Amino acid sequence: RELSNVMLKDPAFLCNQGLEWHSYLARALSPLYSDIKLSLRGSIAALKLIPLRDKRWVSVKEGAVFLPGDRHGLKIPDGIDLLVVEHYAAADPFRKHLYRILGAEDFSVTLLCKFIASTHNDPRFNPRSRTNSALLSQALFLFNAGYMFSSNQRFWCVQECGIGRSSASTLYLESDD
């Protein structure tokens, strides 16, 4: 209750604390969350304890939260509209444990590939709204994951000049090589 009150009075309170402080907080909250007799699960889950890579702080009640990498070394690319934990926070084992028991998930490479493909094929998708680095990191992710587009799917690419956006099918020729 005290932590919640402090966070309400000073929204920047968590941001102003150091990495070690957050690690100690995670060590303190994890057993409290797990203790069914205390019934603090709802209160702890509602706290905005999770820093995202887009610099926001969220609770697990705001949607599905994902850890930034998988066991094969693939990382969620930029420009993906998911709640992704900041890398430095997920690197701390105590914080990562807390995020997991709160409900943060490892991302599925297959599902993320399908999500990227469906985003690029959505008629409302504006490729100019994504940065060059975001489109390039998405392409690299799909390549490293071994994702194969079907012939009727579109993927938007950055042209070599870095300004234009084109569908991959207009920039590259299909080949079996």
Secondary structure by P-SEA (a helix, b strand, c coil): caaaaaaaacccccccccaaaaaaaaaaaccccccccccaaaaaaaccccccccccccccccccccccccccccccccccccccccccccccaaaaaaaaaaccccccaaaaaaaaaaaaaccccccccccaaaaaaaaaaaaaacccccccbbbbbbccccccccccccccccccc
